[in-house]
Amino acid sequence: EDFVGRVEASLLEWDNQMHAVRADLKQAVVDWESMNASDTETSFLKEVEDRLEDVIRQARQIGMEERELVDADTLRRKIHNVIEDLKGQVRVYCRVRPLNERERAMGDTEAIRAIDSMTLEVPQGMFHFDGLFTPGDQEEVFDNCADLVQSAVDGHNVTIFAYGQTGAGKTYTMYGNQREEGLAARTITELFRIIEPMNHNFRFRIYASMVEMYNNTLLDLLRPVSKSSVSPKDIPKLSVRYDAAGNVIVDSLCEKVVLDAPELKDLLKRGLSHRTVAANAMNIESSRSHLIFIIKVLSTNRQTGELLSGKLLLCDLGGSERLKKSESI
């Protein structure tokens, strides 16, 4: 009898939890529908999104069917997208590289001044950005674009460019060094942090590819290249075209399926090492080539069958200076 009583009590508690979660989900939808234009500030919307995420997580933990969560999860994705749109579909951040030892030894001095967290003063005047880092650390820079990883998981395409003159620190910001991870590695960590608790309800497939563009030629950096006997003809070249749906396709581009963050980070390192080999073979001046790291995220809801496809493109662009200045060819 004690056992039966405990089971009945557990069932009653589970039923009460289910009713409470359903009520929270319904209220969240009602709150969203009753919002007016004055409520659409990022901080308020973030609170609504966090609340929805928490309720959806609770619902999945107690075993609520996915079909009951479709509307709420669609709303969460919609709110997240609204937040990102309010920040700006195109955002421009400025990161100031400090003078290095060589520049200081030559007597160079800083010619800029940070007015606030968004404004930079130079001799020619003042410039305004969505954010300013002077120089900020790698984590601080990534925090300003971390939410874009969620957008890719939600089925959107996201592109992050690093633009500036040769030696400005673009590659360091994007790929870091042995001591500090850059945007690419931190993006990988954040991606798998997001999808790990969702694996019970969603089936994910993560693909990665890496290409280098130089003189209108695309090089596939994830195809093995021999260091001992490499020549330009050994490096496969790629062509770009549109498919029937109008999507950009890179023919014969190698896409690797990865299962976890360490595997994807190893793939990133391998691609970067192949970049060096290919550069030597093609006489590529690294400051004039563009490096594009692509992460494709496909997810399928195990119960509803809903399919989402998103993409992250991390682009380390070639130096923005004129060729004569860098003496690149």
N, C-alpha and C positions, 0 to 999 in steps of 0.2 A: 504493500500500500504506500509505503514511503517513497518507493521508486516511482510508482505511478503519479504520486503527488508532485514529485520533482519534475517529471516530464511535463505534466500539465502546467506547472508554474513556468517552465521554460518556454512552452508553446505560447502561453499567454503573454510573456515578456516579449517574445519574438513578434507576436501579432501587434502588440502595442507599439513596438519599434517601427514596424512596417507602416502602421497608420500614421505615426508621427513623421516619418520620412516622406510619405505621400503628401501629407499636409504641407510640409516645408517646401517640397517641389512645386506644389500648386501655388503656394503663396509667392514663391520667387517669380513664377511666370506672371502672376497677377501684378506684382510690384513692377516688373519690367514693362508690362503693357500700359500701366497707369502713369509711367514716367512722362515728364514733359521736357521741353528743350532745355530748361534751366537746370535740369538734373544731370545733363550729359557732361559732367566734368570727370576727368580721368580718375581722380581719387575715389569718387562715389561709385563709378562703374567698376573699379577694381574691387571694391568691397562687395558689390553684387556678384562679380565673377568668383571671388574667393568663397563666398557663401554657397554658391551653386556647386563649386568643386567639392566643397566639404560634404554637402548633402548627397551628391552623386556618389562620392566615395563611401559614405555610410550605407547608401542603398545597395551598392555592390557587395559590401562586406556582409550584409545580412541576407544576400541572395535574391534580391529583387530582379525580376526578368528585365532584360535589356529593352524589350519593346515598350516597357513602362518608362524608360529613361530617354527614349529617343528625342522627345520634345525638349526636355531639360538640357540634354547634351548639345543639341542643335543650338539652343539659346545661349549656352555657355560659349560655344564657338563664335556665335554672332557677336556677343558682348566683347569677347577678346579681340575680334577683328575691328570693332568700333573703337576700342581703346587704342589699337595700333594706328588706325586711321586718324584719330585725334592727335596723336603724336606727329603725324605726317607720313604720307605714303613714301615720300622721299625726304630723308633726313641727312643733314650734313654736320658731322662732328669734326672738330679741329684738335689735333694733338701736336703739341710743340716739343720738338726734340731739343734737349739742352745742348749747349756747346760741348764738344768733346775735347780731350786733352790737346790734340793737335791744333784745333782752332784757337784754344786759349793761348797756347804757346806762340801762335802767330799774332797774338794781340787782338783777336776778334772779340767783339762785345755784342751783347744781346740788343737787338733793334726793335723788340716788341714789348708790349706790356699788356697783361691781362686786366681788363677793367672789372669784369665779374665772371660768373661761370658760363657766360654765353657770348661775351664780347672781347675782341682782341684789337688792340691799337697798334698800328704799324706806321712808319713815317708817311705813307701815302694816305692814311686815314684810318677809320674804324670798320671792322667787319663783324657781323653777327652770325652766330651758328646755333644749332640746336643743342650743342654742348661743347665745352672747351676743357681740354686736359693739358696741364702745364708741368710735367707731362702726364701725371697720373700713373698708377700702376696698372698692370695687365688686368687684374680683377676688376678694377674700377671701370676700365674701358668696356670689358665684356658685360658688366652689369647693365650697361645702357642699351645693349642689344640682345640680352638673354631671352626676353619675351618673344623674340622673333622665332626662336626654336619651337616654341609652342605653336606658333602660326603654321610652321611647316608640318608639324604633327597633325594639325587640324585641316590640312589639305591645301595650303597656300604655297605659292612660290616666293622665296625670299632671296635677295641678293645683297651681299655686303662687299663694297669696293674699298680697297686701300689705295689712295691716290696721292701723288706728290713727287718731288724731285728725287733723283737717285741719292741715296744716303740719308733720306729723311726719316727712315725707320719703318717703312711700310711692311717689309717682310718680317721684321721683329714683332710688329703689332699683330700681324696675321698668323705667324707661325712660331713666334717666340724663339727660345734657345734652350740649351740643356738645363738651365736653372729655372726658367719661367715659361710656362705654357702660354701660347698666343690664343687668338680668337678661335682658330680652327680646332685645337685640342679641347678648349673649354666648351665649344659648341658640341663636340662629341660627348663629353661628360654630361652636359645638360640634356642632350637628346635621350640618352639611355636612362638618365634619372627620371625623366618624364614618362617614358614608355614602360619601365620595369614594373610598376604597380598595376599597369593596364593589361599585362600579358594574359591574365586569366580571362579577360573579356574580349580581347582583340588579338588578332594574329598579325604580327608586324614582319615586314621584309625591308631590310635596309641595304641599299646599293651605294657603292662609291665609285667614282671615276675621277681622273685627274688629267688635265690637258695643258699643254703649253702652246701659246700662240706667238709666232715670230715671223715677221715678213709675210703675213697672211697664210702661214702654214701652221697646221695643227699637229702637234706631236702627242701621242698617247703615252703617258708616263707610267701607266700600270702594266704595260707589256714588258716582259723581261728584256733587258739589253745587256749584252756581254761587254764587260769592260776591256777585255783583252783584244777583241777583234771587231770593234764597232766601227762602222762607217756610215755616212749619210744614207746610203741605200738600204742599210739594215734596219733603219728606224721607220716603222710604218707611219705613213701620213694619212690624214683623215680629211673627209669632205663633209660639208654641211649642206643640208637641204631641208625643205619643208615637206611634212607628210600630208596626207589627204585632209587632215583636220586643221592644218595650218600651224602645227607644232614644229619647232626646230629640232631636227634630228641630226646627230653626228654619226655617219655611217661607220660601222666596224669599231666604234669606241668600246673599249673594254670596261665592263661594269662588274665589279666584284660584290658578291653577297657577303655581308658580315653579320656576325651573331652577337657581338658585344663590343663595349667601348675599347678594351685593350686591342682587339683585333683590328678595329677601324683606325686606331692611332698608329698601330704598326704599319698599316697600309699607307697611311699618310706619310710616315717616315720613309717608306720604301719609294713612294712617288717622288718625294723631295730628293732622295739620293739618285734616282734615275734622271732627275732634271740635270744634275751635274754632269752625268755621263753623256746625255744627249747634247748638252751645251758644248762639251768638248768636241763631239763628233761633228756638230753642225756649225762650229765656230760662232755660237750664239753669244752675244753680249748680254749677260743676265739683266742689266739695267734696261734693256730695250724689249724684253719679252714679257708677256702676260701669263700668269699662272692661275688656273681656275680649278678649284677643288669642288666637286659636286657630290652632294649627299641626297639621295632620293629616298623618301619615306612612304611606304605603302602600308596601309592598315585595313584590315577587314574585321568588322564586328562579327564575332563568332555566332551570335544569335540572330541578328537582323540581316547579316550579309552586306551591310553598307560598306562601300569601298571608298577610301580617301587616298589621294595621291598628292604629296607635297614635295618640295625640293628646296634645298639650301645650296646657294652658289657663293663660294668665298673666293674673291678675285684679288690677287696681288698684281696690280697693274704695273706696266713698265714706267720708267722715269718720265716725268711730265716735261722735263727741260728740252730745249732744242738740241738736235743732234750735234751741232757744232760745239756746244758747251761741254757735253760729256764725251765728245770725240768718239761716239758710238757709230757703228755702221750697220 
